[in-house]
Amino acid sequence: MIEVKGLSKSFGHIQAVKGVSFTVTKGEILGFLGPNGAGKSTTMRMITGYVPPSDGRVTVGGHDAWEDPLPARRLIGYLPENAPLYTDMTVRAFLEFVAELRGLEGARKKQAVDRSIETCSLQRVVHQQIETLSKGYRHRTCLAQAILHDPPVLIMDEPTDGLDPNQKQEVRTLIRKMGVDKTIIFSTHILEEVEAACTRAIIIDRGQIVANGTPAELKRKAPQAGAVVIRVAGVAPEAVEGALKGLGTVRAQADGGVVVARVEPKAGSGSDGMAGEVFEIAKKGGWSVRELRTEEGRLDEVFRAITRPDTVK
């Protein structure tokens, strides 16, 4: 549904996006991660046709976003950053206005407006002026206009920015629900949102893609991923370290009557099956095992390891 090839954008001497390429298929929810100023919003604006690329190509549903823009844009629902709205309108009047811009009339317009109001839980505020709404309801109103025409492609820039925890959960649930039959890209710098809603994630840093995979695949890239942790009783820390040192780097220490040991696999050896080896050593030594687990890594560890904090906007 979305194909991005060699996409680049320069603003004067600053190159904000540098040769970005990826595809997104129907039913995928792609999280676009990166530090502030990494090029997320610029990339999404080029995909929607809002900003022209300096180089590269974007197709949406087979239509070139710049050579054949109208058919491409008809397929897209766009939630921009900061949810810009006409604040002197009521919620319903604004959505009716957007529906008319989308070419909807009569019963089709009413049905589309009613559906978006229900989907985004706007019934309580439908007759209020937008300027009187809380930030959360303003955000929902902008999301409602993005899905008004039931687009097959949905692009959202920081869709939970400024929302309280309950509102964030509602938006994430809605994204997962819509992702069943739509193609969704949303940018974020909140790592928990990727695990909560995404089927795949791309990490961008300084305008370039530095990682691309499912949340589980990305977590396996964490420096701590694959280490085995064991808690045992009835044995000294030195004995634990001595028994396990052949498997990799071992650190063991006493902790409230038990010994906690962490085994990091040798470089290049991999961690598959290491928990079983640790258990066999513990069994052979007659240790009383209280806990045995393999660390899967965390997205924040991956993020910190592959992005640099001094990214320039």
Secondary structure, 3 states (H helix, E strand, C coil): CEEEEEEEEEECCEEEEEEEEEEECCCCEEEEECCCCCCHHHHHHHHHCCCCCCEEEEEECCEECCCCHHHHHHCEEEECCCCCCCCCCEHHHHHHHHHHHCCCCHHHHHHHHHHHHHHCCCHHHCCCEHHHCCHHHHHHHHHHHHHCCCCCEEEEECCCCCCCHHHHHHHHHHHHHHCCCCEEEEEECCHHHHHHHCCEEEEEECCEEEEEECHHHHHCCCCCCCCEEEEEECCCHHHHHHHHCCCEEEEEEEECCEEEEEEEECCCCCCCCHHHHHHHHHHHHCCEEEEEEECCCCHHHHHHHHCCCCCCC
